């Protein structure tokens, strides 16, 4: 669901994220890309991950989780993994 407005944050993706994304079914890839647009508008709408040294925030996309960090005006997209793997160290 779009909250309206234009992206306020610059979205940067890591190699790990790109590798993860390529492994997903096409339908899920599209859902993740849509979620990235939402994250760019309001990255704080995601949930904070307690005790994480990397991937301080998570965003739910069906059975997957997008892990990311916010640094100033940039949002670093780190990984997209299945829910059961999302909270392991990476």
C-alpha positions as CSV (number, residue, x, y, z in Angstrom):
1,X,0.0,0.0,0.0
2,X,1.5,3.3,-1.1
3,X,1.7,6.1,1.5
4,X,2.0,8.7,-1.2
5,X,4.8,11.1,-2.0
6,X,8.1,10.7,-3.7
7,X,11.1,8.8,-2.4
8,X,12.9,10.7,0.2
9,X,15.8,8.2,0.7
10,X,18.3,6.9,-1.7
11,X,18.1,3.1,-1.9
12,X,21.5,1.3,-2.2
13,X,21.6,-2.5,-2.7
14,X,24.5,-4.9,-1.8
15,X,25.8,-7.8,-3.8
16,X,24.3,-10.2,-1.3
17,X,20.9,-8.7,-1.8
18,X,21.1,-9.0,-5.6
19,X,22.2,-12.6,-5.3
20,X,19.3,-13.3,-2.9
21,X,16.8,-11.6,-5.2
22,X,17.9,-13.5,-8.3
23,X,17.1,-16.8,-6.5
24,X,13.5,-15.8,-5.8
25,X,10.6,-16.7,-8.1
26,X,9.7,-13.9,-10.5
27,X,6.5,-13.1,-8.7
28,X,8.3,-12.6,-5.4
29,X,11.0,-10.6,-7.1
30,X,8.4,-8.1,-8.2
31,X,6.9,-7.9,-4.7
32,X,10.3,-7.2,-3.3
33,X,10.9,-4.4,-5.8
34,X,7.6,-2.9,-4.9
35,X,8.6,-3.1,-1.2
36,X,11.8,-1.2,-2.0
37,X,9.8,1.7,-3.3
38,X,7.9,1.7,0.0
39,X,11.1,1.6,2.0
40,X,12.5,4.5,0.0
41,X,9.5,6.6,1.1
42,X,9.5,5.7,4.8
43,X,12.2,3.2,5.9
44,X,11.1,3.6,9.6
45,X,7.8,1.8,8.8
46,X,9.8,-1.4,9.0
47,X,10.4,-3.2,12.3
48,X,13.5,-2.7,14.3
49,X,15.5,-5.9,14.9
50,X,16.6,-6.1,18.5
51,X,20.3,-7.1,19.1
52,X,21.3,-7.0,15.4
53,X,24.7,-5.7,14.5
54,X,23.8,-5.6,10.8
55,X,20.4,-5.3,9.2
56,X,18.9,-3.2,12.0
57,X,15.5,-3.1,10.3
58,X,13.3,-5.7,8.6
59,X,10.4,-5.4,6.1
60,X,8.0,-8.2,5.5
61,X,7.2,-9.4,2.0
62,X,5.1,-12.5,2.2
63,X,7.3,-15.3,3.5
64,X,10.4,-13.3,3.0
65,X,12.1,-10.5,5.0
66,X,14.2,-7.7,3.7
67,X,17.0,-6.7,6.1
68,X,18.3,-3.1,5.8
69,X,20.1,-0.3,7.6
70,X,19.5,3.5,7.5
71,X,22.5,5.8,7.2
72,X,21.6,9.4,6.8
73,X,19.7,9.8,3.5
74,X,20.7,6.3,2.3
75,X,18.9,3.0,3.0
76,X,21.3,0.1,2.5
77,X,19.4,-3.0,1.5
78,X,21.5,-6.0,2.8
79,X,19.5,-9.2,2.2
80,X,16.2,-10.7,1.3
81,X,15.8,-14.2,2.8
82,X,13.0,-16.6,3.8
83,X,11.5,-15.7,7.2
84,X,13.0,-18.7,9.0
85,X,16.5,-17.6,7.9
86,X,16.1,-13.9,8.5
87,X,17.3,-13.8,12.1
88,X,20.4,-15.9,11.7
89,X,23.7,-14.0,11.5
90,X,24.9,-13.2,8.1
